Amino acid sequence: MRINERIRLSPVRLIDETGEQVGVMPVDEALALARSKGLDLVEVAANTRPIVCKIMDYGRFRYEQEKKAREARKNQQQIDIKEVKYRPNINQHDFETKTNHARKFLSKGKHVKVTIMFRRREMRRPENGFELLRRVAESLEDIAKPDHIPTVLESRDLTMLLRPIKG
């Protein structure tokens, strides 16, 4: 936002401090009117012709904006993501153990990132990883919903995000 002397284009459409439209006038007159009231001339809409300026206390306006931003940050929810890593040729018992860990995280309301890590020769058979992701999604379908199940191996890892079902 440009304020006071930084506003160069003339004429401007002026709005006073109460929100009433004053009219179109040269920028110098608008600035003089704002100064006479002890306030600032602030550019509100720069893309319109003539540009729209408002008479206001810019310091107070910025304070209110920052206060609203702080409140918005305070009210936003932080998503907690836990990661469970598998290998493509995992033992059945290890699969069940890791899946139970994921189930525990999901029951606490956390998101779970499932990662299948490939090494060396395992890269030759990516279908094992896709099958494993499908098995994980099926075993947790009662409490979780997958955001995105990958269809192509892009790097050495396959990842899938599971969101808990609210219920």
N, C-alpha and C positions, 0 to 999 in steps of 0.2 A: 504494500500500500504506500502510495506517495502522500506526503502531508505538506502543508504550508507552501514554502517556496519551491519545493520539488515538483509541484504541479505546473507544467509548462503550457499545455494546450489551452487555448482560449477560443471561444467562450465555454462556460461550464453551466450545467443545470444545477442549481443550488437548492439544498434541503436544509432547513434550519434545525436547531437543537430539539424542537418539539416534534419534528417529523413532517412539518408543513412544507409544501413546495413553494419556494420564493420565486423562481423563474430562471430564465437564461440571462447570464450577465458575464462580463469579462472577468478573468481570474483575479485581476488586481482588486476589483471592487469586492468580490467574494471574500478575498483574503482580508481586506480592510474591515469588512463587516464581522468576520470571525474574530479578528483582533480586538475590535471594539467591545465584544462581549466577553473577552478574556478566554476564548476557546480556540481550537485548531480547525483548520480546513482539511478534511480527509477525503481522498479520492475513493469512491465506493465502487463505481462501475467504469473501468477504463476502456472497455471495448465498445461502448456506445458512443454515438456522436449526437450532440455534444456530451462530453464525459459528465458523469454525475458525481457531485461532491456534497459532503455533508458537514455541517458545523457540529463539532462534538469535542469533548475532553478526551484527547487521544490516549493519555496516560491511563485514565480510568477505563477506557475501552479495552486497552491491552490487558489490564489487570483482570477485567471480567472474562476475557477470552482465555487467559491462562488458568483462571479459577475453574472455568467449565472444562478445560482439558484435564486438569487434575482430578476433577470429579469423575470424568469419563474413564480415566485410567484406574481409578480406585474401584469402579464398579465392574470392570471387565474381568472375565474369568480366565485364569491361567490353566492351560491344558497340560496335564502331566502325562508324559509319554515314557513308558517303560519298554525296554527292548529285550526280546528273547531271540537268541541265535541258534540256528540249527545247521547241521551239515547234511548234504544230500543223501549219504549212505548211513543214516542214523539208526541205531539199535532201537527196537520197539520199546524197551523199558525207558531208555533215555528220551525218546519221543514223548511218552506219557508223562514223564517227570517235568519236562520243559513245558508241555501243554498245560499241566496242572499249575505251574508257576504263572503262566499267562492267564489262566482262568482266575487265579487268586487276584492278580492285578486288575482284571476286568471287573471282578465283583466289587472291588474297592472304588470303581468308577474311573479308573485310569485308562488311557489309550495304550494299546500295545503295538509295537512295531516288530513284526516278525521278519527276521533276516535269514536267508539261506546263503551260507558262505561256500563258495566253490574254490578248490585248489587244484592246480596242475591238471591231472587226467580227468578230474570230475567235470571240467569244462566241456569235455567231449559229449557228455550226456546231460544237457540242461533239462531234458524232460523229467529226470528224477527230481529236480528241484521244483518244477511246476507241479508235479504230482504231490510232493510233500506239502507245498503251500495249500493245495486243494484239500489234503487230509486235515491240516491244521484248521482251515476255515470250516470244514464239516464238523470236526470234533468240538468247535467252540460256537457253532451257529445258534445254540440255545441262549447264549448270553452276549454274543458279539456279532457285529455286522462288518464285513470288510469294506473299506473305502474304495480300494482299487486293487484288483488282482492283475499282476503284470502278465503279458503274453509273450514278451521277447526278452531274452537275456541281453542287457545292455553293457554290463560290466562283470566283475567277479561276484557280485552279490545280487540276489533277488530280494526285494522288500515289499511288504504288504502292511498296511495299517489297519488295525482292528479297533472299531469304536464300540463301547459298551451299549447295549440296548437298554433304554430307559424303561422301567416297568415295574 
